[in-house]
Structure formats: C-alpha cells, structure tokens
C-alpha cells in the first residue's frame, strides 16, 4: 500500500509475465493450437496414410480430348 491508501499490484516481468499475457489473448492461443495441429499432421501424416505421391496423380502431358484426360 502506498501512503495514499491505494493498492498497487506488482507487475510481472520477463518470461512469466509474457506467457500469462499470451494466455489471456484467446485468438493467439487458438492460433497456436491450430499451428501445433498442422505441425503434428505434417510430422506424423506420412506414417498414418502410406501411399506414394506418384500414384495419386494422373500421367503428365495429356492432350485435350485424350481418352485418359479428365476433360
């Protein structure tokens, strides 16, 4: 307390204060969760869905009207 009778809250500095300020920002926390999810899918995705990328695409250089062409 000060001499005037006004309570002054101690401020946190450093990493702990920055982390608490970050946790109070809900959009930032949601963004961190989405980012972490994307990183985890990037790391573990190839192990969960095993297939070759070359088997997923059509042969290149198909001309228009070709029997194998989609259009």
N, C-alpha and C positions, 0 to 999 in steps of 0.2 A: 504494500500500500504506500501511496505517496503521502506527503503532508496534507494534501487537499482531500484525502479520503477517496481517491479514485484508484480503483484497482487496475493495474497494468499487467496484461498477460505476457508472460515470457514468450518470445518468438523462437521457433526452432530454425536453426541454420544448418547448412550442409546437406548431406545426402538424405537424412531422415526427414527433414522439412520438405525437401523437393519431392520425395516419394509420397508423403502424405498429401501434398498439393496435387500431385499427379492423380492419386487415387480419388480425390474429390471431383476431378474432371471426368464425368461419366462418358462422354464421347471419346475421350482419349483412351480410357480403359477398354471400351468396346473395340476401338481400332486396334489396340494391342492384342486383344483376344482373336480378332479376325486375322491379323498378321501372323500370329503364332499358329493358328489353324492352317493357314496357307503354307507356312514353312514346314509343318509336320506332314502335310499331304505331299509336299514336294520331296521330302526325305523318304517317307515310307510308302508312297504311292506305287512306285515301280515294283515293290515286293508284294503289294496287295493285288495288283492287276498285271499279271505277267503276260505280255504279248509283245511282239515286235512292231515297232512303228512302221516298218516297211510293209507289213501285212495289212495295215489299216488303210493304206491309200491306194488309189487306182493307178494303173500304169501311166507314166507321164506321156505327154505329147500326143494326146488323142485328138484327131481332127474332128471338125463338126460333121455330124451325120455318120460317124463311125458306129459300128454295132456295139462297141463297148462304151461309147461316150454317153454321159448322162443326159445330154440334150439332143 
